[in-house]
Amino acid sequence: MDDLIADLKEMDFDVYGPEHLTTYVYFTDGIRIGYAQNDRLEGIKYATVHKANQYTGTGFQAQTWMEALMTIPPGFSGMPTPTKYASFEAFRKQYWQQLVQL
């Protein structure tokens, strides 16, 4: 997890996670938001982040950190366009637990 966080910070992203860090983090450039999880069996997995809806949930699976920042990553064309958060702070305010900057 430390390597993932360091790599994201090196790319100039702000990285946030729960106060008691587990296996996932959110990363942002202040506006766009991505999700990364360190899966013990499959390695690092990424996903997009958008407002929850009945068609696309809260995000799409992404293959890379770059895709995680997209509205709709490749492979999901034809899906309804989700509503993105206006900023990371807007996302953070509604998140179910406190996210701290790492």
Backbone as XML, in Angstrom:
<?xml version="1.0"?>
<chain id="A" units="angstrom">
  <residue number="1" name="MET">
    <atom name="N" x="0.824" y="-1.186" z="0.000"/>
    <atom name="CA" x="0.000" y="0.000" z="0.000"/>
    <atom name="C" x="0.874" y="1.256" z="0.000"/>
  </residue>
  <residue number="2" name="ASP">
    <atom name="N" x="1.965" y="1.206" z="0.728"/>
    <atom name="CA" x="2.868" y="2.362" z="0.784"/>
    <atom name="C" x="3.419" y="2.710" z="-0.592"/>
  </residue>
  <residue number="3" name="ASP">
    <atom name="N" x="3.749" y="1.690" z="-1.386"/>
    <atom name="CA" x="4.271" y="1.934" z="-2.740"/>
    <atom name="C" x="3.213" y="2.585" z="-3.622"/>
  </residue>
  <residue number="4" name="LEU">
    <atom name="N" x="1.988" y="2.107" z="-3.534"/>
    <atom name="CA" x="0.893" y="2.675" z="-4.319"/>
    <atom name="C" x="0.703" y="4.153" z="-3.965"/>
  </residue>
  <residue number="5" name="ILE">
    <atom name="N" x="0.655" y="4.456" z="-2.694"/>
    <atom name="CA" x="0.474" y="5.832" z="-2.243"/>
    <atom name="C" x="1.633" y="6.701" z="-2.730"/>
  </residue>
  <residue number="6" name="ALA">
    <atom name="N" x="2.846" y="6.208" z="-2.581"/>
    <atom name="CA" x="4.032" y="6.964" z="-3.018"/>
    <atom name="C" x="4.001" y="7.208" z="-4.521"/>
  </residue>
  <residue number="7" name="ASP">
    <atom name="N" x="3.612" y="6.198" z="-5.300"/>
    <atom name="CA" x="3.549" y="6.348" z="-6.756"/>
    <atom name="C" x="2.519" y="7.405" z="-7.156"/>
  </residue>
  <residue number="8" name="LEU">
    <atom name="N" x="1.354" y="7.387" z="-6.528"/>
    <atom name="CA" x="0.316" y="8.366" z="-6.845"/>
    <atom name="C" x="0.754" y="9.774" z="-6.466"/>
  </residue>
  <residue number="9" name="LYS">
    <atom name="N" x="1.392" y="9.910" z="-5.319"/>
    <atom name="CA" x="1.887" y="11.226" z="-4.895"/>
    <atom name="C" x="2.977" y="11.727" z="-5.834"/>
  </residue>
  <residue number="10" name="GLU">
    <atom name="N" x="3.809" y="10.826" z="-6.303"/>
    <atom name="CA" x="4.876" y="11.203" z="-7.234"/>
    <atom name="C" x="4.310" y="11.769" z="-8.530"/>
  </residue>
  <residue number="11" name="MET">
    <atom name="N" x="3.090" y="11.345" z="-8.881"/>
    <atom name="CA" x="2.421" y="11.854" z="-10.081"/>
    <atom name="C" x="1.600" y="13.107" z="-9.769"/>
  </residue>
  <residue number="12" name="ASP">
    <atom name="N" x="1.848" y="13.694" z="-8.611"/>
    <atom name="CA" x="1.209" y="14.938" z="-8.171"/>
    <atom name="C" x="-0.269" y="14.817" z="-7.831"/>
  </residue>
  <residue number="13" name="PHE">
    <atom name="N" x="-0.704" y="13.633" z="-7.432"/>
    <atom name="CA" x="-2.073" y="13.469" z="-6.955"/>
    <atom name="C" x="-2.103" y="13.634" z="-5.447"/>
  </residue>
  <residue number="14" name="ASP">
    <atom name="N" x="-3.203" y="14.175" z="-4.950"/>
    <atom name="CA" x="-3.475" y="14.133" z="-3.524"/>
    <atom name="C" x="-4.111" y="12.773" z="-3.268"/>
  </residue>
  <residue number="15" name="VAL">
    <atom name="N" x="-3.697" y="12.118" z="-2.209"/>
    <atom name="CA" x="-4.168" y="10.764" z="-1.919"/>
    <atom name="C" x="-4.885" y="10.776" z="-0.565"/>
  </residue>
  <residue number="16" name="TYR">
    <atom name="N" x="-6.058" y="10.158" z="-0.538"/>
    <atom name="CA" x="-6.887" y="10.121" z="0.669"/>
    <atom name="C" x="-7.317" y="8.689" z="0.951"/>
  </residue>
  <residue number="17" name="GLY">
    <atom name="N" x="-7.493" y="8.402" z="2.216"/>
    <atom name="CA" x="-7.990" y="7.097" z="2.620"/>
    <atom name="C" x="-8.677" y="7.218" z="3.962"/>
  </residue>
  <residue number="18" name="PRO">
    <atom name="N" x="-9.266" y="6.120" z="4.433"/>
    <atom name="CA" x="-9.884" y="6.161" z="5.752"/>
    <atom name="C" x="-8.808" y="6.363" z="6.825"/>
  </residue>
  <residue number="19" name="GLU">
    <atom name="N" x="-9.219" y="6.900" z="7.949"/>
    <atom name="CA" x="-8.273" y="7.170" z="9.030"/>
    <atom name="C" x="-7.464" y="5.926" z="9.387"/>
  </residue>
  <residue number="20" name="HIS">
    <atom name="N" x="-8.138" y="4.785" z="9.435"/>
    <atom name="CA" x="-7.460" y="3.507" z="9.673"/>
    <atom name="C" x="-7.334" y="2.829" z="8.313"/>
  </residue>
  <residue number="21" name="LEU">
    <atom name="N" x="-6.231" y="3.086" z="7.647"/>
    <atom name="CA" x="-6.008" y="2.644" z="6.280"/>
    <atom name="C" x="-6.184" y="1.131" z="6.136"/>
  </residue>
  <residue number="22" name="THR">
    <atom name="N" x="-6.905" y="0.741" z="5.089"/>
    <atom name="CA" x="-7.117" y="-0.684" z="4.804"/>
    <atom name="C" x="-6.454" y="-1.004" z="3.471"/>
  </residue>
  <residue number="23" name="THR">
    <atom name="N" x="-7.254" y="-1.291" z="2.447"/>
    <atom name="CA" x="-6.691" y="-1.701" z="1.156"/>
    <atom name="C" x="-6.992" y="-0.733" z="0.023"/>
  </residue>
  <residue number="24" name="TYR">
    <atom name="N" x="-7.659" y="0.377" z="0.304"/>
    <atom name="CA" x="-8.042" y="1.265" z="-0.788"/>
    <atom name="C" x="-7.723" y="2.725" z="-0.476"/>
  </residue>
  <residue number="25" name="VAL">
    <atom name="N" x="-7.595" y="3.498" z="-1.546"/>
    <atom name="CA" x="-7.402" y="4.945" z="-1.452"/>
    <atom name="C" x="-8.149" y="5.619" z="-2.597"/>
  </residue>
  <residue number="26" name="TYR">
    <atom name="N" x="-8.390" y="6.897" z="-2.429"/>
    <atom name="CA" x="-8.889" y="7.749" z="-3.500"/>
    <atom name="C" x="-7.763" y="8.692" z="-3.866"/>
  </residue>
  <residue number="27" name="PHE">
    <atom name="N" x="-7.657" y="9.034" z="-5.136"/>
    <atom name="CA" x="-6.642" y="9.990" z="-5.560"/>
    <atom name="C" x="-7.297" y="11.035" z="-6.452"/>
  </residue>
  <residue number="28" name="THR">
    <atom name="N" x="-6.766" y="12.243" z="-6.402"/>
    <atom name="CA" x="-7.410" y="13.342" z="-7.098"/>
    <atom name="C" x="-6.407" y="14.419" z="-7.504"/>
  </residue>
  <residue number="29" name="ASP">
    <atom name="N" x="-6.772" y="15.109" z="-8.557"/>
    <atom name="CA" x="-6.021" y="16.302" z="-8.939"/>
    <atom name="C" x="-6.789" y="17.538" z="-8.458"/>
  </residue>
  <residue number="30" name="GLY">
    <atom name="N" x="-7.774" y="17.324" z="-7.606"/>
    <atom name="CA" x="-8.615" y="18.388" z="-7.069"/>
    <atom name="C" x="-10.009" y="18.378" z="-7.658"/>
  </residue>
  <residue number="31" name="ILE">
    <atom name="N" x="-10.113" y="17.878" z="-8.878"/>
    <atom name="CA" x="-11.413" y="17.809" z="-9.565"/>
    <atom name="C" x="-11.729" y="16.355" z="-9.910"/>
  </residue>
  <residue number="32" name="ARG">
    <atom name="N" x="-10.898" y="15.760" z="-10.731"/>
    <atom name="CA" x="-11.128" y="14.358" z="-11.122"/>
    <atom name="C" x="-10.758" y="13.449" z="-9.950"/>
  </residue>
  <residue number="33" name="ILE">
    <atom name="N" x="-11.512" y="12.341" z="-9.815"/>
    <atom name="CA" x="-11.313" y="11.429" z="-8.688"/>
    <atom name="C" x="-11.170" y="10.013" z="-9.210"/>
  </residue>
  <residue number="34" name="GLY">
    <atom name="N" x="-10.180" y="9.308" z="-8.712"/>
    <atom name="CA" x="-9.993" y="7.900" z="-9.030"/>
    <atom name="C" x="-9.936" y="7.082" z="-7.756"/>
  </residue>
  <residue number="35" name="TYR">
    <atom name="N" x="-10.133" y="5.791" z="-7.908"/>
    <atom name="CA" x="-10.117" y="4.852" z="-6.786"/>
    <atom name="C" x="-9.066" y="3.795" z="-7.086"/>
  </residue>
  <residue number="36" name="ALA">
    <atom name="N" x="-8.285" y="3.428" z="-6.094"/>
    <atom name="CA" x="-7.291" y="2.370" z="-6.254"/>
    <atom name="C" x="-7.371" y="1.439" z="-5.049"/>
  </residue>
  <residue number="37" name="GLN">
    <atom name="N" x="-7.289" y="0.158" z="-5.322"/>
    <atom name="CA" x="-7.339" y="-0.837" z="-4.253"/>
    <atom name="C" x="-6.224" y="-1.841" z="-4.450"/>
  </residue>
  <residue number="38" name="ASN">
    <atom name="N" x="-5.552" y="-2.170" z="-3.378"/>
    <atom name="CA" x="-4.494" y="-3.169" z="-3.415"/>
    <atom name="C" x="-5.117" y="-4.522" z="-3.066"/>
  </residue>
  <residue number="39" name="ASP">
    <atom name="N" x="-5.445" y="-5.285" z="-4.099"/>
    <atom name="CA" x="-6.059" y="-6.601" z="-3.927"/>
    <atom name="C" x="-4.947" y="-7.628" z="-3.722"/>
  </residue>
  <residue number="40" name="ARG">
    <atom name="N" x="-5.001" y="-8.372" z="-2.652"/>
    <atom name="CA" x="-3.900" y="-9.294" z="-2.336"/>
    <atom name="C" x="-3.726" y="-10.406" z="-3.357"/>
  </residue>
  <residue number="41" name="LEU">
    <atom name="N" x="-4.751" y="-10.702" z="-4.124"/>
    <atom name="CA" x="-4.640" y="-11.754" z="-5.134"/>
    <atom name="C" x="-4.373" y="-11.207" z="-6.534"/>
  </residue>
  <residue number="42" name="GLU">
    <atom name="N" x="-4.963" y="-10.066" z="-6.851"/>
    <atom name="CA" x="-4.878" y="-9.541" z="-8.209"/>
    <atom name="C" x="-4.025" y="-8.285" z="-8.340"/>
  </residue>
  <residue number="43" name="GLY">
    <atom name="N" x="-3.450" y="-7.796" z="-7.259"/>
    <atom name="CA" x="-2.633" y="-6.590" z="-7.328"/>
    <atom name="C" x="-3.482" y="-5.333" z="-7.308"/>
  </residue>
  <residue number="44" name="ILE">
    <atom name="N" x="-2.965" y="-4.268" z="-7.883"/>
    <atom name="CA" x="-3.656" y="-2.977" z="-7.859"/>
    <atom name="C" x="-4.810" y="-2.978" z="-8.849"/>
  </residue>
  <residue number="45" name="LYS">
    <atom name="N" x="-5.980" y="-2.581" z="-8.363"/>
    <atom name="CA" x="-7.167" y="-2.452" z="-9.198"/>
    <atom name="C" x="-7.637" y="-1.003" z="-9.114"/>
  </residue>
  <residue number="46" name="TYR">
    <atom name="N" x="-8.152" y="-0.500" z="-10.221"/>
    <atom name="CA" x="-8.584" y="0.889" z="-10.307"/>
    <atom name="C" x="-10.058" y="0.966" z="-10.688"/>
  </residue>
  <residue number="47" name="ALA">
    <atom name="N" x="-10.679" y="2.108" z="-10.347"/>
    <atom name="CA" x="-12.065" y="2.354" z="-10.739"/>
    <atom name="C" x="-12.304" y="3.856" z="-10.832"/>
  </residue>
  <residue number="48" name="THR">
    <atom name="N" x="-13.303" y="4.214" z="-11.631"/>
    <atom name="CA" x="-13.736" y="5.603" z="-11.706"/>
    <atom name="C" x="-14.587" y="5.902" z="-10.471"/>
  </residue>
  <residue number="49" name="VAL">
    <atom name="N" x="-14.882" y="7.170" z="-10.266"/>
    <atom name="CA" x="-15.746" y="7.585" z="-9.148"/>
    <atom name="C" x="-16.759" y="8.581" z="-9.684"/>
  </residue>
  <residue number="50" name="HIS">
    <atom name="N" x="-18.044" y="8.293" z="-9.458"/>
    <atom name="CA" x="-19.098" y="9.233" z="-9.828"/>
    <atom name="C" x="-20.273" y="9.081" z="-8.870"/>
  </residue>
  <residue number="51" name="LYS">
    <atom name="N" x="-21.241" y="9.969" z="-8.990"/>
    <atom name="CA" x="-22.414" y="9.903" z="-8.119"/>
    <atom name="C" x="-23.187" y="8.620" z="-8.409"/>
  </residue>
  <residue number="52" name="ALA">
    <atom name="N" x="-23.653" y="7.999" z="-7.340"/>
    <atom name="CA" x="-24.379" y="6.728" z="-7.466"/>
    <atom name="C" x="-25.647" y="6.902" z="-8.297"/>
  </residue>
  <residue number="53" name="ASN">
    <atom name="N" x="-25.909" y="5.893" z="-9.126"/>
    <atom name="CA" x="-27.152" y="5.856" z="-9.882"/>
    <atom name="C" x="-27.511" y="4.396" z="-10.143"/>
  </residue>
  <residue number="54" name="GLN">
    <atom name="N" x="-28.727" y="4.162" z="-10.569"/>
    <atom name="CA" x="-29.201" y="2.784" z="-10.707"/>
    <atom name="C" x="-28.619" y="2.039" z="-11.897"/>
  </residue>
  <residue number="55" name="TYR">
    <atom name="N" x="-28.018" y="2.748" z="-12.841"/>
    <atom name="CA" x="-27.492" y="2.090" z="-14.033"/>
    <atom name="C" x="-26.010" y="1.755" z="-13.946"/>
  </residue>
  <residue number="56" name="THR">
    <atom name="N" x="-25.246" y="2.631" z="-13.316"/>
    <atom name="CA" x="-23.794" y="2.421" z="-13.318"/>
    <atom name="C" x="-23.180" y="2.405" z="-11.914"/>
  </residue>
  <residue number="57" name="GLY">
    <atom name="N" x="-23.987" y="2.348" z="-10.887"/>
    <atom name="CA" x="-23.461" y="2.266" z="-9.532"/>
    <atom name="C" x="-22.672" y="3.511" z="-9.151"/>
  </residue>
  <residue number="58" name="THR">
    <atom name="N" x="-21.490" y="3.301" z="-8.556"/>
    <atom name="CA" x="-20.666" y="4.431" z="-8.117"/>
    <atom name="C" x="-19.363" y="4.558" z="-8.892"/>
  </residue>
  <residue number="59" name="GLY">
    <atom name="N" x="-19.139" y="3.671" z="-9.860"/>
    <atom name="CA" x="-17.917" y="3.755" z="-10.657"/>
    <atom name="C" x="-17.764" y="2.569" z="-11.587"/>
  </residue>
  <residue number="60" name="PHE">
    <atom name="N" x="-16.890" y="2.726" z="-12.574"/>
    <atom name="CA" x="-16.568" y="1.667" z="-13.521"/>
    <atom name="C" x="-15.191" y="1.095" z="-13.204"/>
  </residue>
  <residue number="61" name="GLN">
    <atom name="N" x="-15.026" y="-0.180" z="-13.445"/>
    <atom name="CA" x="-13.694" y="-0.769" z="-13.321"/>
    <atom name="C" x="-12.796" y="-0.142" z="-14.378"/>
  </residue>
  <residue number="62" name="ALA">
    <atom name="N" x="-11.558" y="0.152" z="-14.012"/>
    <atom name="CA" x="-10.595" y="0.763" z="-14.927"/>
    <atom name="C" x="-9.323" y="-0.083" z="-14.937"/>
  </residue>
  <residue number="63" name="GLN">
    <atom name="N" x="-8.611" y="-0.050" z="-16.031"/>
    <atom name="CA" x="-7.386" y="-0.839" z="-16.157"/>
    <atom name="C" x="-6.152" y="-0.107" z="-15.638"/>
  </residue>
  <residue number="64" name="THR">
    <atom name="N" x="-6.201" y="1.233" z="-15.644"/>
    <atom name="CA" x="-5.044" y="2.030" z="-15.249"/>
    <atom name="C" x="-5.512" y="3.231" z="-14.431"/>
  </residue>
  <residue number="65" name="TRP">
    <atom name="N" x="-4.554" y="3.923" z="-13.821"/>
    <atom name="CA" x="-4.914" y="5.133" z="-13.083"/>
    <atom name="C" x="-5.463" y="6.192" z="-14.021"/>
  </residue>
  <residue number="66" name="MET">
    <atom name="N" x="-4.985" y="6.224" z="-15.268"/>
    <atom name="CA" x="-5.479" y="7.214" z="-16.236"/>
    <atom name="C" x="-6.950" y="6.970" z="-16.548"/>
  </residue>
  <residue number="67" name="GLU">
    <atom name="N" x="-7.320" y="5.706" z="-16.754"/>
    <atom name="CA" x="-8.719" y="5.372" z="-17.020"/>
    <atom name="C" x="-9.597" y="5.673" z="-15.810"/>
  </residue>
  <residue number="68" name="ALA">
    <atom name="N" x="-9.042" y="5.528" z="-14.608"/>
    <atom name="CA" x="-9.809" y="5.778" z="-13.387"/>
    <atom name="C" x="-10.256" y="7.238" z="-13.275"/>
  </residue>
  <residue number="69" name="LEU">
    <atom name="N" x="-9.597" y="8.122" z="-13.998"/>
    <atom name="CA" x="-9.957" y="9.541" z="-13.967"/>
    <atom name="C" x="-10.940" y="9.920" z="-15.068"/>
  </residue>
  <residue number="70" name="MET">
    <atom name="N" x="-11.281" y="8.975" z="-15.934"/>
    <atom name="CA" x="-12.210" y="9.249" z="-17.036"/>
    <atom name="C" x="-13.664" y="9.202" z="-16.551"/>
  </residue>
  <residue number="71" name="THR">
    <atom name="N" x="-14.547" y="9.786" z="-17.341"/>
    <atom name="CA" x="-15.973" y="9.678" z="-17.041"/>
    <atom name="C" x="-16.450" y="8.271" z="-17.360"/>
  </residue>
  <residue number="72" name="ILE">
    <atom name="N" x="-16.142" y="7.794" z="-18.564"/>
    <atom name="CA" x="-16.468" y="6.418" z="-18.962"/>
    <atom name="C" x="-15.224" y="5.826" z="-19.611"/>
  </residue>
  <residue number="73" name="PRO">
    <atom name="N" x="-14.590" y="4.846" z="-18.967"/>
    <atom name="CA" x="-13.377" y="4.259" z="-19.549"/>
    <atom name="C" x="-13.698" y="3.361" z="-20.742"/>
  </residue>
  <residue number="74" name="PRO">
    <atom name="N" x="-12.687" y="3.047" z="-21.565"/>
    <atom name="CA" x="-12.900" y="2.154" z="-22.702"/>
    <atom name="C" x="-13.551" y="0.841" z="-22.244"/>
  </residue>
  <residue number="75" name="GLY">
    <atom name="N" x="-14.388" y="0.312" z="-23.078"/>
    <atom name="CA" x="-15.060" y="-0.941" z="-22.749"/>
    <atom name="C" x="-16.449" y="-0.747" z="-22.161"/>
  </residue>
  <residue number="76" name="PHE">
    <atom name="N" x="-16.781" y="0.478" z="-21.815"/>
    <atom name="CA" x="-18.092" y="0.745" z="-21.235"/>
    <atom name="C" x="-18.903" y="1.711" z="-22.093"/>
  </residue>
  <residue number="77" name="SER">
    <atom name="N" x="-18.531" y="1.855" z="-23.365"/>
    <atom name="CA" x="-19.276" y="2.763" z="-24.237"/>
    <atom name="C" x="-20.713" y="2.262" z="-24.356"/>
  </residue>
  <residue number="78" name="GLY">
    <atom name="N" x="-21.609" y="3.189" z="-24.537"/>
    <atom name="CA" x="-23.022" y="2.836" z="-24.633"/>
    <atom name="C" x="-23.733" y="2.899" z="-23.294"/>
  </residue>
  <residue number="79" name="MET">
    <atom name="N" x="-22.980" y="3.050" z="-22.224"/>
    <atom name="CA" x="-23.589" y="3.175" z="-20.896"/>
    <atom name="C" x="-24.063" y="4.615" z="-20.715"/>
  </residue>
  <residue number="80" name="PRO">
    <atom name="N" x="-25.098" y="4.817" z="-19.890"/>
    <atom name="CA" x="-25.511" y="6.200" z="-19.614"/>
    <atom name="C" x="-24.356" y="6.972" z="-18.979"/>
  </residue>
  <residue number="81" name="THR">
    <atom name="N" x="-24.214" y="8.228" z="-19.350"/>
    <atom name="CA" x="-23.140" y="9.052" z="-18.797"/>
    <atom name="C" x="-23.457" y="9.382" z="-17.346"/>
  </residue>
  <residue number="82" name="PRO">
    <atom name="N" x="-22.578" y="8.999" z="-16.440"/>
    <atom name="CA" x="-22.827" y="9.280" z="-15.023"/>
    <atom name="C" x="-22.534" y="10.737" z="-14.685"/>
  </residue>
  <residue number="83" name="THR">
    <atom name="N" x="-23.033" y="11.168" z="-13.560"/>
    <atom name="CA" x="-22.770" y="12.512" z="-13.067"/>
    <atom name="C" x="-21.535" y="12.468" z="-12.180"/>
  </residue>
  <residue number="84" name="LYS">
    <atom name="N" x="-20.529" y="13.236" z="-12.549"/>
    <atom name="CA" x="-19.302" y="13.302" z="-11.756"/>
    <atom name="C" x="-19.490" y="14.310" z="-10.624"/>
  </residue>
  <residue number="85" name="TYR">
    <atom name="N" x="-18.693" y="14.159" z="-9.591"/>
    <atom name="CA" x="-18.686" y="15.149" z="-8.513"/>
    <atom name="C" x="-18.023" y="16.424" z="-9.022"/>
  </residue>
  <residue number="86" name="ALA">
    <atom name="N" x="-18.476" y="17.570" z="-8.527"/>
    <atom name="CA" x="-17.929" y="18.850" z="-8.960"/>
    <atom name="C" x="-16.469" y="19.013" z="-8.535"/>
  </residue>
  <residue number="87" name="SER">
    <atom name="N" x="-16.104" y="18.373" z="-7.430"/>
    <atom name="CA" x="-14.738" y="18.459" z="-6.919"/>
    <atom name="C" x="-14.522" y="17.319" z="-5.931"/>
  </residue>
  <residue number="88" name="PHE">
    <atom name="N" x="-13.285" y="17.122" z="-5.532"/>
    <atom name="CA" x="-13.020" y="16.101" z="-4.527"/>
    <atom name="C" x="-13.687" y="16.479" z="-3.209"/>
  </residue>
  <residue number="89" name="GLU">
    <atom name="N" x="-13.699" y="17.752" z="-2.873"/>
    <atom name="CA" x="-14.326" y="18.180" z="-1.620"/>
    <atom name="C" x="-15.811" y="17.857" z="-1.598"/>
  </residue>
  <residue number="90" name="ALA">
    <atom name="N" x="-16.485" y="17.990" z="-2.741"/>
    <atom name="CA" x="-17.909" y="17.638" z="-2.817"/>
    <atom name="C" x="-18.092" y="16.144" z="-2.550"/>
  </residue>
  <residue number="91" name="PHE">
    <atom name="N" x="-17.214" y="15.324" z="-3.096"/>
    <atom name="CA" x="-17.256" y="13.883" z="-2.847"/>
    <atom name="C" x="-16.962" y="13.590" z="-1.380"/>
  </residue>
  <residue number="92" name="ARG">
    <atom name="N" x="-15.932" y="14.209" z="-0.868"/>
    <atom name="CA" x="-15.486" y="13.957" z="0.507"/>
    <atom name="C" x="-16.573" y="14.307" z="1.523"/>
  </residue>
  <residue number="93" name="LYS">
    <atom name="N" x="-17.315" y="15.368" z="1.286"/>
    <atom name="CA" x="-18.363" y="15.800" z="2.217"/>
    <atom name="C" x="-19.486" y="14.782" z="2.343"/>
  </residue>
  <residue number="94" name="GLN">
    <atom name="N" x="-19.758" y="14.048" z="1.282"/>
    <atom name="CA" x="-20.868" y="13.095" z="1.334"/>
    <atom name="C" x="-20.423" y="11.663" z="1.623"/>
  </residue>
  <residue number="95" name="TYR">
    <atom name="N" x="-19.106" y="11.429" z="1.702"/>
    <atom name="CA" x="-18.588" y="10.066" z="1.909"/>
    <atom name="C" x="-18.996" y="9.572" z="3.283"/>
  </residue>
  <residue number="96" name="TRP">
    <atom name="N" x="-19.211" y="8.287" z="3.416"/>
    <atom name="CA" x="-19.772" y="7.719" z="4.641"/>
    <atom name="C" x="-18.817" y="7.697" z="5.822"/>
  </residue>
  <residue number="97" name="GLN">
    <atom name="N" x="-17.538" y="7.850" z="5.598"/>
    <atom name="CA" x="-16.593" y="7.956" z="6.713"/>
    <atom name="C" x="-15.575" y="9.048" z="6.403"/>
  </residue>
  <residue number="98" name="GLN">
    <atom name="N" x="-14.854" y="9.477" z="7.424"/>
    <atom name="CA" x="-13.884" y="10.547" z="7.223"/>
    <atom name="C" x="-12.716" y="10.049" z="6.393"/>
  </residue>
  <residue number="99" name="LEU">
    <atom name="N" x="-12.364" y="10.828" z="5.370"/>
    <atom name="CA" x="-11.189" y="10.538" z="4.554"/>
    <atom name="C" x="-10.097" y="11.524" z="4.942"/>
  </residue>
  <residue number="100" name="VAL">
    <atom name="N" x="-8.914" y="11.005" z="5.192"/>
    <atom name="CA" x="-7.794" y="11.843" z="5.580"/>
    <atom name="C" x="-6.746" y="11.835" z="4.478"/>
  </residue>
  <residue number="101" name="GLN">
    <atom name="N" x="-6.044" y="12.944" z="4.353"/>
    <atom name="CA" x="-4.980" y="13.011" z="3.343"/>
    <atom name="C" x="-3.795" y="12.204" z="3.833"/>
  </residue>
  <residue number="102" name="LEU">
    <atom name="N" x="-3.255" y="11.395" z="2.938"/>
    <atom name="CA" x="-2.137" y="10.526" z="3.292"/>
    <atom name="C" x="-0.823" y="11.111" z="2.801"/>
  </residue>
</chain>
